[in-house]
């Protein structure tokens, strides 16, 4: 049968008939290959399953911030679980899901000890209130190089904000992070889930594993203990309550002087810093933000870190995204609300139970551009 007659009978182009005749096999649809959404998460899922074979897919989803459907994760977890050897009976280590203890290769130059120092000094946090504030201390293990930052509270959310700030100050990330978590509260996962926060201790551990960092918690920390003793001697209790900002400036000045006059030479800190990871190599950890979701109450206030921040009618009965730093509280609309995407920025209050009604900035973004509006 001629090609043109075939084309007329099948209602296709003659060139299509010629191409099909030249093809060695019947045509069939082939979907282009692409990487699985689970590919970047497979190694950390395997680590989690090795550490705790009883973990469920829901637990793993919370720790790795799974971006796709729950059914897809369950199928991948079931597949990866089959590749693991059968569990062996062993004595408990008491270290939870962390590394059970220090390993010699973890203490090559480039590790750090991290924990809180709790000064007895009270600070004038404003609104007629005085409160004690902790200090997060980070000490490089080999060179004893110091970093310290004043926090509003002992909550892990604030500890992570300060920890991230100190890592950015060093412009390096220790390959082994030795934490003293005794005074940091709370670390239980259900608290963060109940409060609607993305950030938790388990999330921190999972992000550290993604960045191939080691987290230790189960041994003595002599460098951290020595730093606490030096801080206690240098900053005795004063009769009048200083402001947190004045104390933070004094603390920064003292840390700079202590590092400059340390017995270890600047070259030793430079060598140890060179042994640490570059920030770009630990983007999974440094990308973690103190974010959560909250809904305004009937009066239009969002409860964040013990205080109440007013939002306008645009946020009524909607779940909003909030982000906290040591100095700011940022409230964002989760979608297109009342004329645009709203971003309201408040100065964070270190006092407790305060109602704040005057934001620093309120920006509304629309397809036509952005504009600044007054009030919340």
C-alpha positions in Angstrom: 0.0 0.0 0.0 1.5 3.4 -0.9 2.6 5.7 1.9 0.1 8.4 0.9 -2.8 6.0 1.0 -1.7 4.9 4.5 -1.5 8.5 5.6 -5.0 9.3 4.3 -6.6 6.2 5.9 -4.9 6.8 9.3 -5.2 10.6 9.1 -1.6 11.3 9.8 1.2 13.0 7.9 3.2 11.1 5.2 6.4 12.0 7.0 5.1 10.4 10.2 4.4 7.2 8.2 7.9 7.2 6.8 9.4 7.7 10.3 7.4 4.8 11.7 8.4 2.5 8.8 12.1 3.3 9.5 11.7 2.7 13.3 13.0 -0.8 14.4 10.2 -1.2 17.0 6.7 0.1 17.5 6.5 3.6 19.1 5.8 3.8 22.8 5.8 6.7 25.3 9.0 7.0 27.5 9.0 9.3 30.4 12.4 11.2 30.7 14.4 10.0 33.6 14.8 12.4 36.5 16.3 12.2 40.0 14.0 11.0 42.8 12.9 13.6 45.3 14.2 11.2 48.0 17.8 11.0 46.6 19.2 13.9 48.7 17.7 12.4 51.9 18.6 8.7 51.5 21.9 8.8 53.4 20.4 10.7 56.4 17.4 8.4 56.4 19.7 5.4 56.5 21.7 6.9 59.4 18.5 7.5 61.3 17.3 3.9 60.7 20.7 2.5 61.8 20.6 4.6 65.0 17.0 3.7 65.8 15.4 1.0 63.6 12.0 1.6 65.4 11.7 5.1 63.9 8.5 5.6 61.9 8.2 7.5 58.6 6.4 10.3 60.4 9.3 10.7 62.8 11.8 10.8 59.9 9.6 13.3 58.0 9.8 15.8 61.0 13.5 15.4 61.4 14.6 15.8 57.7 11.8 18.3 56.8 10.4 16.0 54.1 9.1 18.2 51.3 6.9 15.6 49.4 3.9 13.4 50.2 3.8 11.1 53.2 3.0 8.0 51.1 6.1 8.5 49.0 8.3 8.8 52.1 6.8 5.6 53.5 7.6 3.6 50.4 11.2 4.9 50.4 11.6 4.2 54.1 10.3 0.6 53.6 12.7 0.1 50.7 15.7 1.5 52.6 14.8 -0.5 55.8 15.1 -3.7 53.8 18.7 -2.9 52.9 19.8 -2.7 56.5 21.2 -5.7 58.4 19.0 -7.2 61.1 19.3 -5.4 64.4 21.7 -6.9 67.0 21.0 -6.9 70.7 23.3 -4.5 72.5 23.6 -2.7 75.8 22.1 0.8 75.8 24.6 3.6 75.5 22.4 6.3 77.2 23.2 8.8 74.6 19.9 8.7 72.8 20.2 9.2 69.1 23.5 11.1 69.3 27.0 9.6 69.1 27.5 7.6 72.2 30.7 9.4 73.2 33.9 11.0 72.0 35.8 9.3 69.3 39.5 10.1 68.7 39.1 11.2 65.1 36.3 13.6 66.2 38.9 15.6 68.2 41.3 16.5 65.5 41.6 20.3 65.3 38.4 21.9 64.3 35.9 20.9 67.1 34.2 23.1 69.6 32.4 22.9 73.0 29.1 24.7 73.4 26.9 25.4 76.4 25.2 28.1 78.5 26.7 30.2 81.3 24.0 31.4 83.7 25.1 34.7 85.3 23.4 35.6 88.5 23.1 39.2 87.3 19.6 40.6 86.5 19.1 42.8 83.5 16.7 45.6 82.8 14.8 44.1 79.9 12.4 47.0 79.7 8.7 47.5 80.5 9.5 47.8 84.1 10.9 44.2 84.3 14.2 42.7 85.4 15.2 39.2 84.4 18.3 36.9 84.3 19.6 36.2 80.8 21.9 33.3 79.9 25.1 33.5 77.7 25.8 31.0 75.0 29.6 30.2 75.1 31.4 28.4 72.2 35.1 27.4 72.7 37.3 26.0 69.9 38.7 22.8 71.3 42.4 23.0 70.4 43.1 26.7 70.4 40.6 27.7 73.1 39.4 30.6 70.9 36.2 32.0 72.5 32.9 33.3 71.3 29.9 34.3 73.4 26.5 35.8 73.0 23.8 37.0 75.4 20.3 35.3 75.0 16.8 36.4 76.0 16.1 32.9 77.5 17.3 29.3 77.9 14.9 28.1 75.2 16.6 26.0 72.5 15.1 28.4 69.9 17.2 31.3 71.4 20.2 29.0 71.9 20.1 28.1 68.2 19.8 31.8 67.2 22.9 32.7 69.2 24.7 29.5 68.0 24.1 30.4 64.3 25.2 34.0 65.0 28.5 32.7 66.5 29.1 30.3 63.6 28.7 33.2 61.2 31.0 35.3 63.3 33.7 32.6 63.1 32.9 32.2 59.3 33.5 28.5 60.0 31.6 25.4 61.3 33.3 22.9 63.6 33.2 19.4 62.3 32.3 18.1 65.8 29.9 20.1 68.0 30.1 19.1 71.7 27.0 20.4 73.5 26.2 20.7 77.2 22.4 20.7 77.0 21.7 20.6 80.7 20.4 24.1 81.0 18.7 24.4 77.6 15.0 23.8 77.7 13.0 22.2 76.4 14.5 19.5 74.1 11.4 17.2 73.8 10.1 17.0 70.3 6.4 17.2 71.2 6.8 20.7 72.7 7.9 22.2 69.4 5.1 20.3 67.5 2.5 21.6 69.9 3.8 25.2 69.5 3.9 25.0 65.7 7.6 25.6 65.5 9.8 24.1 62.7 12.9 24.3 64.9 13.6 21.6 67.4 16.6 19.7 68.9 15.8 16.7 66.6 15.7 19.0 63.6 19.0 20.4 64.6 20.5 16.9 64.8 19.1 15.8 61.5 20.4 19.0 59.7 23.8 18.4 61.3 23.8 14.8 59.9 22.9 16.1 56.5 25.9 18.4 56.7 28.1 15.4 57.8 28.7 17.0 61.2 29.1 15.1 64.5 27.1 16.1 67.6 28.3 14.9 71.1 26.7 15.4 74.5 27.9 12.7 76.8 31.3 13.7 78.2 33.1 16.4 80.3 34.0 19.6 78.6 37.1 21.2 80.3 37.4 24.1 77.8 33.8 25.1 78.3 34.1 24.8 82.1 37.2 27.0 82.1 35.5 29.6 80.0 32.6 29.7 82.4 34.9 30.2 85.4 36.6 33.1 83.6 33.3 34.8 82.7 32.1 34.4 86.3 35.3 36.1 87.6 35.2 38.8 85.0 31.5 39.7 85.4 30.5 39.7 89.1 27.0 40.7 90.1 26.4 44.5 90.0 24.1 46.4 92.3 22.2 48.0 89.4 20.7 46.1 86.6 22.4 46.9 83.2 20.5 46.8 79.9 21.1 43.6 77.9 22.5 45.7 75.0 25.1 47.4 77.2 26.2 44.0 78.7 26.3 42.4 75.3 28.7 45.1 74.1 30.9 44.6 77.2 30.9 40.9 76.7 31.9 41.3 73.0 34.8 43.6 74.0 36.0 41.2 76.7 35.9 38.2 74.4 37.9 40.1 71.8 40.5 41.0 74.4 40.6 37.5 75.8 41.2 36.0 72.4 43.9 38.6 71.7 45.8 37.9 74.9 45.3 34.1 75.0 48.3 31.9 75.5 47.6 30.3 72.1 49.0 32.3 69.2 46.7 33.7 66.5 48.4 31.2 64.1 47.0 28.3 66.1 43.4 29.7 65.8 44.0 30.2 62.1 45.1 26.6 61.8 42.1 25.3 63.7 39.7 27.5 61.8 41.2 26.1 58.6 40.4 22.6 59.8 36.7 23.5 60.2 34.1 23.4 57.5 33.4 26.3 55.3 29.8 27.8 55.8 28.9 26.7 52.3 29.7 23.1 53.2 27.2 23.2 56.1 24.4 25.1 54.4 21.9 22.5 55.6 22.6 23.4 59.2 23.1 27.2 58.8 19.9 27.4 56.7 17.8 26.4 59.7 15.6 29.3 60.9 13.7 29.8 64.1 10.4 29.8 62.3 6.9 28.6 63.2 3.2 29.1 62.5 0.7 31.0 64.7 -2.9 32.2 64.5 -4.0 35.6 65.9 -6.4 35.5 68.9 -9.8 37.2 68.9 -8.1 40.5 69.6 -5.6 40.2 66.7 -2.5 39.4 68.8 0.0 36.6 67.9 1.7 35.0 70.8 5.5 34.7 70.2 8.2 33.9 72.7 6.0 35.0 75.7 4.8 38.3 74.2 1.8 39.4 72.1 2.3 41.1 68.7 -0.6 42.9 67.0 -1.5 42.1 63.4 -4.2 43.9 61.3 -7.4 42.6 59.9 -5.5 41.0 57.0 -4.3 38.3 59.4 -7.6 37.5 61.1 -8.4 33.8 61.4 -5.4 32.9 59.2 -2.3 30.8 60.1 0.7 33.1 59.8 4.4 32.4 59.5 6.6 33.9 62.2 10.4 34.1 62.4 12.3 35.1 65.6 15.8 36.5 66.0 17.4 38.0 69.1 16.3 41.5 68.0 13.3 41.1 65.7 10.0 39.3 65.3 8.9 39.0 61.7 5.3 38.0 60.9 4.4 37.1 57.3 1.2 36.1 55.6 1.3 32.6 54.4 -0.5 33.6 51.1 -2.2 36.4 49.4 -4.1 38.1 52.2 -6.3 41.3 52.0 -4.6 43.0 49.0 -1.1 41.4 49.0 1.6 39.6 50.8 2.1 41.2 54.2 5.4 41.4 56.1 5.3 43.0 59.6 8.5 43.5 61.6 8.6 44.2 65.3 11.5 44.9 67.6 11.6 41.9 69.9 10.9 42.5 73.5 13.0 40.5 76.1 10.4 41.2 78.7 7.4 38.8 79.2 3.7 39.3 78.8 4.0 42.6 76.9 1.5 43.6 74.2 3.2 45.4 71.3 1.2 47.4 68.8 3.7 49.5 66.9 5.8 47.6 64.3 9.0 48.9 62.9 8.0 48.1 59.3 4.9 46.8 57.5 5.4 46.0 53.8 2.6 44.9 51.4 3.8 43.2 48.1 1.5 42.9 45.1 2.1 42.1 41.4 2.4 45.8 40.8 5.1 46.3 43.4 5.7 46.8 47.1 4.5 49.6 49.4 5.0 50.5 53.0 1.9 51.0 55.2 1.4 52.4 58.6 0.5 50.3 61.6 0.2 46.5 61.9 
